[in-house]
Amino acid sequence: MPRQFGSEITGNRGKKQELSSEARSSIISKWEAGVMNKDLAAEYGVHRNVIAYTIKRWKEHHTVNSLPRSGRP
């Protein structure tokens, strides 16, 4: 059963998998509301660096979508 937007993220996201665009949007909106990075990391079950990188991507590129990767697909 697919998870609905805004529902709690559980252990169904494996290691080294990307966050969804919805999760990134939610992180950005909560961060702009003043929630601390360590609290966001605990809520989403990721490392603080993931939160920091998501915020950095938002500040630099103003997007929550995955950026193109270098190299041959």
C-alpha positions as CSV (number, residue, x, y, z in Angstrom):
1,M,0.0,0.0,0.0
2,P,1.6,3.3,-1.0
3,R,2.3,5.9,1.6
4,Q,0.3,9.1,1.6
5,F,1.9,12.6,1.6
6,G,2.4,13.8,5.1
7,S,2.3,10.4,6.7
8,E,5.1,9.3,8.9
9,I,8.1,7.9,7.1
10,T,8.9,4.3,8.3
11,G,11.7,1.9,7.6
12,N,10.4,1.1,4.1
13,R,13.0,3.4,2.5
14,G,16.2,1.5,2.1
15,K,19.7,2.8,2.8
16,K,21.3,4.9,0.0
17,Q,17.9,5.6,-1.6
18,E,16.8,9.2,-2.4
19,L,14.2,11.1,-0.6
20,S,11.0,11.7,-2.5
21,S,10.2,15.2,-3.8
22,E,7.3,15.3,-1.4
23,A,9.7,14.5,1.6
24,R,12.1,17.2,0.4
25,S,9.3,19.7,0.1
26,S,8.2,18.9,3.6
27,I,11.7,19.2,4.9
28,I,12.1,22.6,3.3
29,S,8.8,23.9,4.6
30,K,9.5,22.7,8.2
31,W,13.0,24.2,8.0
32,E,11.6,27.5,6.9
33,A,9.2,27.4,9.8
34,G,12.1,27.1,12.2
35,V,12.5,23.4,12.9
36,M,16.1,22.5,13.7
37,N,18.1,20.1,11.4
38,K,18.7,17.5,14.1
39,D,14.9,17.4,14.8
40,L,14.2,17.0,11.1
41,A,16.8,14.2,10.8
42,A,15.2,12.3,13.7
43,E,11.7,12.8,12.2
44,Y,12.7,11.5,8.7
45,G,15.1,8.8,9.9
46,V,18.1,10.2,8.0
47,H,21.5,11.7,8.9
48,R,21.8,15.4,9.6
49,N,24.0,15.7,6.5
50,V,21.0,14.6,4.3
51,I,18.9,17.5,5.8
52,A,21.8,20.0,5.3
53,Y,22.4,18.8,1.7
54,T,18.6,19.1,0.9
55,I,18.6,22.7,2.3
56,K,21.8,23.5,0.4
57,R,20.3,22.2,-2.8
58,W,17.2,24.4,-2.2
59,K,19.3,27.5,-1.6
60,E,21.5,27.0,-4.6
61,H,19.1,25.5,-7.2
62,H,15.6,26.3,-5.9
63,T,14.4,22.8,-6.7
64,V,13.4,19.7,-4.7
65,N,13.9,17.4,-7.8
66,S,16.9,15.3,-8.3
67,L,19.7,17.0,-10.2
68,P,21.1,15.4,-13.3
69,R,24.0,13.2,-12.7
70,S,27.3,13.2,-14.7
71,G,28.4,10.3,-16.8
72,R,26.7,7.9,-19.1
73,P,23.3,6.6,-17.9
